[in-house]
Amino acid sequence: MVRLARTIFGMLFGWIVAGVLSIFGRFHHDPMQGKTQRRTFVRNAALGASTSVLALTGATFVALMWPNKTGAFGSKITVPKADVPAVDGAPFRHVQGKFYLVNSKDGLMALYTKCPHLGCAVPWVGPADSPSAFQCPCHGSMYDYVGVRTGGPAPRPMDYMGVSVDPDGNVVVDTGDIQRRTGFEASQAVKYS
Ligand code: FES
């Protein structure tokens, strides 16, 4: 809908430019002779037509290529307190934000769902105490509850995102803050009570 509106805007812009140029061409006079010069008029009309086509094409191209917001990924996302999993509970998955919120005894972590091997989405299979709680279907990489690699070709643990907790107990995940690591440290988790 937004893209359609931008395209229509681009076309209107082009038509306005064409109209302005057409008016200039129509009223161009030679003050010395007091009459419209046919040759100048034709040249201006051709110039106006060419410019209008270019303006239309350019405006439409810009409208179509304008970057669209593709959802919540890249921004801060609030997970309501009611959706925060219990300690060692099944993770809360935010599909658009591309993360799992897990709650280990060390605290909360938001694990990036993108497999650090070749980028497939990694499903949760559970349970929390399994060394393969997350299993990538593409090449078999496995990760435990806090995203540490326990098998397969992945070169590192699952990446994680910045997490904070607001005064009401809601959890804010910064999906624009994705961090790599070589293993798990308690400092990667955010205490939650
Ligand atoms: S993409 Fe996940 S193991 Fe290859």
Boltz pocket constraint, residues with backbone or C-beta under 6 A from the ligand:
constraints:
  - pocket:
      binder: B
      contacts: [[A, 115], [A, 116], [A, 117], [A, 118], [A, 119], [A, 120], [A, 136], [A, 137], [A, 138], [A, 139], [A, 140], [A, 141], [A, 152], [A, 153], [A, 154]]
      max_distance: 6.0
